[in-house]
């Protein structure tokens, strides 16, 4: 069995990974709340933004965590197409969960379906990302810990969606993002605890790229996207603010002739 170490970069990688999970979750959950206050094309666009935000947030969290992962006795490479596929699948499956919440008629059923979809999206991204890993050996998993990791993802994603939809204001948003970030991070390290590696020593070059050649630059790009989108969402007016602004404008226009 290969000896694995998950924190070769110290506590920097897990702390930064958790922070990115929280940022992606906060953005995605706030976009979901904005979507519920909108209609038509605006609702669809907010839900799409939420899907991209949560999907890219959990993907960034996973691979920042993997920057600290190593196995004694073998280098590690990543298959580029499968790595990109894990990102797209995360967005798609999380999107299905988010759209279930955004368009569902029955609140409880929509929340449960949304939590299931979002949690399964987190798990799918993780295990597809692991399938992209190349090393001199064979990777297997402890089935009980795999099941536990999926359960953690689904349960905490459901709790985060409930908090985002039920608890209003900045405190509710912060609680929801912390819960969701904790869900993603806990799921990641539980799933990593399920990994078993049987080494097959070889001098043959491994296919794929190193984390610093591909994953790190893509992580920086996605992280920048998340922070810029957070700023946009924070600065853009809500539906209530637009309605209040329109009402105030109408009052000013109605008062103008009287003043003349």
C-alpha positions in Angstrom: 0.0 0.0 0.0 1.2 3.5 -0.8 1.7 5.9 2.0 -0.5 9.0 1.3 0.0 12.5 2.8 -2.8 15.0 2.4 -1.2 18.1 3.8 2.2 18.3 2.1 1.7 22.1 1.8 0.9 22.4 5.4 -2.4 24.0 6.5 -2.4 26.5 3.6 -4.2 24.1 1.1 -7.1 23.0 3.4 -7.7 26.5 4.7 -7.6 28.1 1.3 -9.8 25.2 -0.1 -12.4 25.8 2.6 -12.4 29.6 1.9 -13.0 29.0 -1.8 -15.8 26.5 -1.0 -17.4 29.2 1.1 -17.0 31.9 -1.6 -18.5 29.7 -4.3 -21.4 28.6 -2.0 -22.2 32.1 -0.8 -22.3 33.4 -4.4 -24.4 30.4 -5.6 -26.9 30.6 -2.8 -27.3 34.3 -3.1 -28.0 34.0 -6.8 -30.6 31.3 -6.0 -32.3 33.7 -3.6 -32.2 36.4 -6.3 -33.7 34.0 -8.8 -36.7 33.3 -6.6 -37.5 37.0 -6.5 -37.2 37.3 -10.3 -39.3 35.9 -13.2 -38.7 34.7 -16.8 -35.3 35.2 -18.3 -33.9 37.0 -15.2 -34.7 34.0 -13.1 -33.1 31.6 -15.5 -29.9 33.8 -15.7 -29.6 33.9 -11.9 -30.0 30.1 -11.7 -27.4 29.6 -14.4 -25.0 31.9 -12.5 -25.7 30.0 -9.3 -25.0 26.7 -11.0 -21.7 27.9 -12.4 -20.7 29.5 -9.1 -21.3 26.5 -6.9 -19.9 24.1 -9.5 -16.7 26.1 -10.0 -16.4 26.7 -6.3 -16.5 23.0 -5.3 -14.1 22.2 -8.2 -11.7 24.8 -7.1 -11.9 23.6 -3.5 -11.2 20.0 -4.5 -8.1 20.7 -6.6 -6.7 23.2 -4.1 -7.0 20.4 -1.6 -5.3 18.0 -4.1 -2.3 20.4 -4.4 -1.4 19.1 -0.9 -1.9 15.5 -1.8 1.0 13.1 -2.5 1.9 9.4 -2.5 5.3 8.2 -1.4 7.0 6.3 -4.2 5.2 7.7 -7.2 4.6 11.0 -9.0 1.1 12.2 -9.7 -0.3 13.5 -13.0 -3.8 14.5 -14.1 -5.6 13.7 -17.3 -6.8 17.0 -18.8 -10.0 16.0 -20.5 -11.3 14.1 -17.4 -10.3 17.0 -15.2 -12.3 19.4 -17.4 -15.2 16.9 -17.5 -15.3 16.9 -13.7 -15.8 20.7 -13.7 -18.6 20.5 -16.4 -20.4 17.7 -14.6 -20.3 19.6 -11.3 -21.9 22.6 -13.0 -24.5 20.4 -14.8 -25.6 18.3 -11.8 -25.5 21.1 -9.3 -27.5 23.1 -11.9 -30.2 20.4 -11.9 -30.5 20.8 -8.2 -30.6 24.6 -8.2 -33.2 24.7 -11.0 -35.3 22.2 -9.0 -35.3 24.8 -6.2 -35.9 27.7 -8.5 -38.8 26.3 -10.5 -40.4 23.8 -8.1 -43.9 24.4 -7.0 -43.9 22.4 -3.7 -41.4 24.0 -1.3 -40.4 20.9 0.6 -40.1 18.6 -2.4 -38.1 21.2 -4.3 -35.8 21.7 -1.4 -35.2 17.9 -1.0 -34.6 17.5 -4.8 -32.3 20.6 -4.8 -30.3 19.2 -1.9 -30.0 15.8 -3.5 -28.9 17.3 -6.9 -26.4 19.6 -5.4 -25.0 17.0 -3.0 -24.7 14.4 -5.8 -23.0 17.1 -8.0 -20.4 17.6 -5.2 -19.8 13.9 -5.0 -19.7 13.4 -8.8 -17.2 16.2 -9.2 -14.9 14.7 -6.6 -14.8 11.1 -7.9 -14.5 12.2 -11.5 -11.6 14.4 -10.5 -10.0 11.4 -8.7 -10.6 9.3 -11.9 -8.4 11.9 -13.7 -5.4 11.1 -11.4 -2.6 9.1 -12.9 0.1 7.4 -10.8 2.2 4.2 -10.7 -0.4 2.1 -8.9 -4.1 1.3 -8.6 -6.7 3.3 -6.7 -9.5 1.7 -4.8 -12.0 2.9 -2.2 -13.6 1.9 1.0 -17.3 1.6 0.1 -18.6 2.6 3.6 -16.6 5.8 3.5 -17.7 6.6 0.0 -21.3 6.2 1.0 -20.7 8.4 4.1 -19.1 11.1 1.9 -22.1 11.2 -0.4 -24.5 11.3 2.6 -22.5 14.3 4.1 -22.7 16.2 0.8 -26.4 15.7 0.3 -27.4 16.4 3.9 -25.3 19.5 4.3 -26.3 20.8 0.8 -29.9 20.5 1.7 -29.3 22.3 5.0 -27.5 25.1 3.2 -30.3 25.6 0.7 -32.8 25.6 3.5 -30.8 28.3 5.4 -30.4 30.4 2.2 -34.1 30.3 1.5 -35.4 30.6 5.1 -33.1 32.9 7.0 -33.1 36.4 5.6 -30.3 39.0 5.7 -26.6 38.9 5.8 -26.5 36.5 8.8 -28.6 33.9 6.9 -26.3 34.2 3.9 -23.2 33.8 6.0 -24.6 30.8 7.9 -25.7 29.1 4.7 -22.3 29.6 2.9 -20.4 28.4 6.0 -22.6 25.2 6.1 -22.2 24.6 2.4 -18.4 25.2 2.6 -18.2 22.8 5.5 -20.2 20.2 3.5 -17.9 20.4 0.5 -14.7 20.3 2.6 -15.9 17.5 4.9 -17.1 15.5 1.9 -13.7 15.9 0.2 -11.6 14.8 3.2 -14.0 11.9 4.0 -13.8 10.7 0.5 -10.0 11.0 0.6 -10.0 8.9 3.7 -11.7 6.2 1.6 -8.8 6.1 -0.9 -6.5 3.0 -0.9 -3.5 2.9 -3.2 -1.6 -0.2 -4.2 1.7 0.8 -5.8 3.1 -0.7 -9.0 6.6 0.7 -9.2 7.7 1.7 -12.7 10.1 4.1 -14.4 7.7 4.7 -17.3 6.6 8.3 -17.7 3.1 9.0 -16.6 0.6 10.6 -19.1 -1.1 13.8 -18.2 0.1 17.1 -16.6 1.3 18.1 -13.1 -1.0 20.1 -10.9 1.1 23.2 -11.3 1.1 23.0 -15.1 -2.7 22.9 -15.6 -4.8 22.7 -12.4 -3.2 25.6 -10.6 -3.6 28.1 -13.5 -7.3 27.0 -14.0 -7.9 27.3 -10.3 -6.6 30.9 -10.3 -8.9 31.7 -13.3 -11.9 30.2 -11.6 -11.1 31.9 -8.3 -10.8 35.2 -10.0 -14.2 34.6 -11.7 -15.8 33.9 -8.3 -14.5 37.0 -6.6 -15.4 39.3 -9.5 -18.9 37.8 -9.7 -19.3 38.1 -6.0 -18.6 41.9 -6.3 -21.1 42.2 -9.2 -23.8 40.4 -7.3 -23.1 42.5 -4.2 -23.3 45.7 -6.1 -26.3 44.9 -8.3 -29.7 46.0 -7.0 -32.2 43.5 -5.8 -35.8 43.3 -7.2 -37.0 45.2 -4.1 -34.4 47.9 -4.5 -35.3 48.3 -8.2 -39.0 48.5 -7.4 -38.4 51.1 -4.7 -36.2 53.1 -7.1 -38.9 53.0 -9.8 -41.6 54.0 -7.3 -39.4 57.0 -6.1 -38.9 58.0 -9.8 -42.6 57.9 -10.4 -43.3 60.1 -7.4 -40.7 62.6 -8.6 -42.2 62.7 -12.1 -45.7 63.1 -10.6 -44.6 66.0 -8.4 -42.7 67.8 -11.1 -45.7 69.3 -13.0 -47.2 70.5 -9.6 -44.0 72.3 -8.8 -44.1 74.0 -12.2 
